[in-house]
Amino acid sequence: MATRLRKTRKFRGGRNHGWGQIGQHRASGHKGGLGRSGMHKHHFIKMLLEDPNHFGHDSTHPPHPYLVKKWISVRDLDAFFTKFGKQEGGKKVIDVTELGKK
């Protein structure tokens, strides 16, 4: 649509562009901020009622002990080729999906 035909052209010079009293249709001004802002200030009661564990932290979690490496370093490709590789048409080929790697 051409700019000259848009509805906002009619509202230029008008104070509120059809949104009534001042402050309506602002982004987040009338809500006290976006998202979780103000949880320790003006939204404190809401935080206490709806999210009492908002502050503080959980204990530390160690990394998973059974983590299995599913990747191969480029530096280790020669070693993998000697174990699992084969020559096909003058090229060195390693089928990593067969080994369970990515």
Protein Blocks (a to p, Z undefined) as FASTA:
>chain_A
ZZklpmklmmgoianlonapghiaifklmnopahjehklmmmmmmmmmmmmmlgccdddd
dddfkbccfbdcfklmmmmmmmmgcceehiacddfklnopZZ
